[in-house]
Each structure stands twice: as structure tokens, then as C-alpha cells.
Amino acid sequence: MISKAKAKGLSASELLAETRADALKQRGKENASSKSSPPNDVDHVVAEIYAAYERSLRKSNSLDFDDLLLFGVKLLSQHTLSVSWCRHVLVDEFQDTNAIQYELMKIIGRNADDCVTVVGDPDQSIYGWRSAEVANLAKMQKDFPATVNIILGENYRSTAGILKASLAIVSQDKARLPKSLHTSHPSGNVPSLLSFSSERDEAAFISVEIKRLVAHMGGVLNWGDFAILLRFNALSRTIESALQKEGIPNRILGGHKFFERLEIKDLLAYLQLVDNPQFVPAFARAINVPSRGIGEKTVAEIFVRADKTKSTPLEVIEKICDGRMPDIKPPVKRKVASFVAAIRSLRKLASEGSSPVDILRQLLTLIAYEDHLKQSQSDWESRWENVQELITFASEAVYDSPDDGEPFKTAERPEDEGSTPLRMFLQASMLSSEGDQQAESDNKDKVTIATCHAAKGLEWPVVLIPSVEQGTFPFYRCDDVEEERRLLYVACTRAQALLYLTSASKRLISGETKNTTLSTFVSTVTTEDPSLFDHKAPDLLPSDRAVVSRVLGRLEPQHNEVIRRVAEL
Ligand SMILES: Nc1ncnc2c1ncn2[C@@H]1O[C@H](COP(=O)(O)OP(=O)(O)OP(=O)(O)O)[C@@H](O)[C@H]1O
């Protein structure tokens, strides 16, 4: 809320004045209607916290991200000479600028008012949640009366088929500014709209299809030409695992792979420690998650003692907790008590053969992990979704070995003797996360997994969008359905030659199978015009190969090369 106020350029005192005025108005209305409803205390409290937060920022001589804009505007408006050199201003992605960014543009462009150029597309406005203001497009025309409006109606990126389907989706927004696009590219393959019985079948199809396309395109397409665009991060787990199974190198654009994410590593550290009390890295990670105020010095002391007594750090703190190390100060004993209690309770569950799902759920309760995320991570909702996805993984992992698809049955696998379901789960998670340790610079020949938001402004020859379902598009916790529609439009229009929209009729969510339905963004347009999508994957006939190559400006593959690669596949 503070960030939103800053995005509008409101200082703490202005926000306070605004909320006071609102409260007065509200009270006036209440008196008039003689119905009593409490004044909006939250806004008032936020304004006060805002003021205190600002004081604390200034005290530590710091600016936050929003301040960089606010102070930028303040600085440049007071010191106009500092921008007098500027003759030309160009702003890209203008539809996603907020009020304060607009002010900044106006100030910098003061001496360049004949030469301010903005490029934007209202159909691609997807940052409402970051206080973007589509209204800036209209404001621009008012503030700069000489503005010339140039419509860029030609799309040079996508085939006509992709453009037609994408426009049909975004055009359902009746409040949208009418706009049409054309392309001189050929129609190409009609985009594919495919439905699967589960998210695993969907992910398996995506990986196998990528391999098929690479082979059938005879060297025209490489791994780096594919992007899988997700509505939210947690969807990546099943996809990553399917790609790994097929040996397809992949990368997450601007983020971590599922098993490298902080919340996943935190929880696995606890479970590893339960399974293997000697595993020091897990101990070192888990001991202060959530923060127990156990300082570095104390942790170092625990390690020294473990070394001296030839025991593990976990054994040392168990002894501290049980009062078997009398020279330890009571505060330390208090601090480690909840940790030891949690580990003991989980250990009991594991030794009784409880399912990893139950152990994980118990762990989340014992350490109040959701609260910890809320308190420590601004993007806690997305991280909490990853936690739910880990529960889903746990519900599958005991029955699946990721390497060969064979069941992990203790009796049939002598090497797994003494294995608990928890250990099987941990083994499965290790197998899912290992490998692919190449440097980031080596990203060119990898399939990209990205969120739709992160894909903005980019393009790939082939784009696959999984989970095109209600609850995903529009996202179940979104505020603005129209923005969700535009987001799907942005994702679809990243594709140059081939586009796939897939969905699953059943999806495992937090370990439970839920029925899902196709996104209404797509089902409504297909009802109106069934020719927009094909319900099968493209055949990739020689004529299809020719179109794909032409759209990408690449040479057509040699027939022999196609035959060789397909045979190899
Ligand atoms: N005049 C042109 N002739 C040929 N190709 C072009 C031309 N203009 C752009 N392209 C190509 O079209 C593709 C899209 O261009 P660009 O990324 O600049 O569009 P954009 O409007 O920024 O797209 P978006 O806003 O959807 O991300 C790129 O591959 C670019 O090389």
C-alpha cells in the first residue's frame, strides 16, 4: 500500500491527509444514511506506518525502489539544468508506466517536447498490480498536444494463424480500444489447443513434442527456440521434471529452478535432517528457519562441541535441550527447544512410516512456515504455491522413481532396505534437482521456461502455454480478469511460427486431484470460431517446414537431414 501511494507520488503526510479527508467524507455519509460502519482504520494505520518507515529510511541514509523515482522527480524538477542537455526521450512499454514514472518522463522531456516518443500497446498492459496506469496513454496526448499518433498495424513476428487466434482472445474485452493487426507472413499452422487427462501427461507431451519438432525440422529448430510460458512459478516443477526425463536442457528465465528455490531448500533441509541427523549442511540451513535468534557465534560453538565430542550438531543441541550440557546458558536452551521438538516429532512420524505428505504438512505446522514466509518474503504467495507444489510432488514421489518410472518398492529393491517413504521422497527430490549445472552463459541452447510476465517483449519460434484452465487463466487470486486475458494475449503473441495451448482435465494441487476446465478466454472464442485452433499437433509436412523456415528467415532443412533425425528419434 505504501508502494502504491509512492507510485502516485503521494508522500506520507499527503496520504494521511487523503485518508483523513476520506474518513470525514465517510462519516458524513454515515450520518446522512444513519447506518454506522467503522471508519477505514487500515488506511489510517498504513499512513502512519508509511511516515515511520520514511523516518527509518532517512535515518539509515537509504532510498527504496519507489524513492529512486520520487526523488528523481524531485531532484530533476528542482535542478532543471541537469536535464537541459536532453533532446530526445524514448519510452518503451509505455502502457505499464505508473504516475510517478510519467512525471519523470515529463520532466526529462521538458526541453525535448517535440521529441518525446513513447511506444505502447494497451492490449499488453499487464502490470496493474505494480500500479501501472493505462491512463498515461491518454494523458500523454493531453500534456503534449502536438503528439502524433502512429498506429503500428503490421506485425512482423507471428504467422497469420497465431495472430488471428491471439486477437480473437484479446478482443473479447469489450472495453478494449478497437485495434486490428495484420501480418504479411503466411497463415502457417493453426495453433494447437490440446487437452490431457493429467498435468503429468501434459508435461510429458510438451517434452516429447519438443523433441519431435527438433527432429522433424531437420536442424532448423534448436532447444533455444522453444519457450514454455507459465502463469505462475509453481507450474514449473512438473514441466522441469518431464524435460529432465527426456534429457532436454532447460533454464528458468530470471528465476530459480524448482528445487533451487529458497522455500523448497528450507523444507528439504528439515526433512534431510530428520532422515540423516549427521547431515551438517541441512542442520546449518534449518536451525534458523524461521529465525530463532541463534547467532553465528552460537552455531559455531555448537559445531566445535560436536567436533570435540565426535557427535553431530543435532546431537549437541538435543543434549543442550535435555539439560545434559549444564554449562550452556538458559537462553540458548530456550532458543533451540522448539527446533529439537520439531525434529523429534518429525523423526517419530518418519520412523512410523508416515507418508511424506503428512510429514511435510506436520513440518509446516510445527515451524509455522507460512507465517515465516509472510513475514520474510514479499512474494510469499508465489513461494507458498511452490510449497503446495512440493506437497504434490511428495504425493507422487513415493510411487515413482524419476529415473526409470518403476515403482520404488522396498521389498523389490534390496538396496533400499530400511528405507522409509520419507527417504524415497528425498531420493526422488535429489534426482529431480541434480544435473544441469552449466553456467548461465550457456543458456542459448536450452528450452526456456518463463512466467508470462517475464516473457514480455521477447519472442521464440515455438511457444507452449500449459495449464490454460480456469483458475490459471484467469489466475485464481487475480483482481482484474481483463488483465489476465491480456496476459494470455502477451504469451500467445511471443510465438513466431508455432503456438500450443494445453490444458489438463485433472490437476494435482497441494497433493489433491482437482477437476479443471478449459479457460473461458479460449473456450468462448473456439465456440464462436472453431477454426482458430486445431485439436492436434501439427503434421510438419514439407510445406509446414517451408513456412516455419520462411517466417524465421532460416534456410529450409535438407530432406536427408530430416529423414536422418526422424529415424534417430
Ligand atoms: N520493419 C520490419 N521488417 C521486418 N521485421 C521486423 C520489422 N520490424 C520488426 N521486425 C521483427 O518483428 C519482430 C517483433 O519486433 P519487435 O520486438 O520490435 O516488436 P514489438 O512491437 O516490440 O513487439 P511486442 O511489443 O509484442 O513485444 C522482431 O523479430 C523484429 O525483428
The ligand as an SDF file (V2000), in Angstrom:
LIG
                    3D

 31 33  0  0  0  0  0  0  0  0999 V2000
   10.1440   -3.4640  -40.3900 N   0  0  0  0  0  0  0  0  0  0  0  0
   10.4220   -4.7070  -40.0970 C   0  0  0  0  0  0  0  0  0  0  0  0
   10.7360   -5.6120  -41.0360 N   0  0  0  0  0  0  0  0  0  0  0  0
   11.0000   -6.8890  -40.7200 C   0  0  0  0  0  0  0  0  0  0  0  0
   10.9590   -7.3850  -39.4610 N   0  0  0  0  0  0  0  0  0  0  0  0
   10.6600   -6.5480  -38.4840 C   0  0  0  0  0  0  0  0  0  0  0  0
   10.3710   -5.1730  -38.7160 C   0  0  0  0  0  0  0  0  0  0  0  0
   10.0930   -4.5950  -37.5400 N   0  0  0  0  0  0  0  0  0  0  0  0
   10.1920   -5.5510  -36.5970 C   0  0  0  0  0  0  0  0  0  0  0  0
   10.5370   -6.7360  -37.1450 N   0  0  0  0  0  0  0  0  0  0  0  0
   10.6980   -8.0120  -36.4550 C   0  0  0  0  0  0  0  0  0  0  0  0
    9.4590   -8.3410  -35.8130 O   0  0  0  0  0  0  0  0  0  0  0  0
    9.6930   -8.9070  -34.5220 C   0  0  0  0  0  0  0  0  0  0  0  0
    8.9770   -8.0870  -33.4480 C   0  0  0  0  0  0  0  0  0  0  0  0
    9.5560   -6.8070  -33.3740 O   0  0  0  0  0  0  0  0  0  0  0  0
    9.6170   -6.0170  -32.0150 P   0  0  0  0  0  0  0  0  0  0  0  0
   10.0840   -6.9310  -30.9240 O   0  0  0  0  0  0  0  0  0  0  0  0
   10.3400   -4.7560  -32.2420 O   0  0  0  0  0  0  0  0  0  0  0  0
    8.0900   -5.7110  -31.8290 O   0  0  0  0  0  0  0  0  0  0  0  0
    7.2930   -5.1120  -30.5990 P   0  0  0  0  0  0  0  0  0  0  0  0
    6.2470   -4.2430  -31.1470 O   0  0  0  0  0  0  0  0  0  0  0  0
    8.2270   -4.5390  -29.5890 O   0  0  0  0  0  0  0  0  0  0  0  0
    6.6270   -6.4070  -30.0230 O   0  0  0  0  0  0  0  0  0  0  0  0
    5.9500   -6.6760  -28.5930 P   0  0  0  0  0  0  0  0  0  0  0  0
    5.5060   -5.3620  -28.0650 O   0  0  0  0  0  0  0  0  0  0  0  0
    4.8300   -7.6060  -28.9110 O   0  0  0  0  0  0  0  0  0  0  0  0
    6.9900   -7.3500  -27.7760 O   0  0  0  0  0  0  0  0  0  0  0  0
   11.1890   -8.9800  -34.3480 C   0  0  0  0  0  0  0  0  0  0  0  0
   11.6110  -10.2720  -34.7350 O   0  0  0  0  0  0  0  0  0  0  0  0
   11.7050   -7.9320  -35.3130 C   0  0  0  0  0  0  0  0  0  0  0  0
   12.9950   -8.2610  -35.7810 O   0  0  0  0  0  0  0  0  0  0  0  0
  1  2  1  0
  2  3  1  0
  2  7  2  0
  3  4  2  0
  4  5  1  0
  5  6  2  0
  6  7  1  0
  6 10  1  0
  7  8  1  0
  8  9  2  0
  9 10  1  0
 10 11  1  0
 11 12  1  0
 11 30  1  0
 12 13  1  0
 13 14  1  0
 13 28  1  0
 14 15  1  0
 15 16  1  0
 16 17  2  0
 16 18  1  0
 16 19  1  0
 19 20  1  0
 20 21  2  0
 20 22  1  0
 20 23  1  0
 23 24  1  0
 24 25  2  0
 24 26  1  0
 24 27  1  0
 28 29  1  0
 28 30  1  0
 30 31  1  0
M  END
$$$$
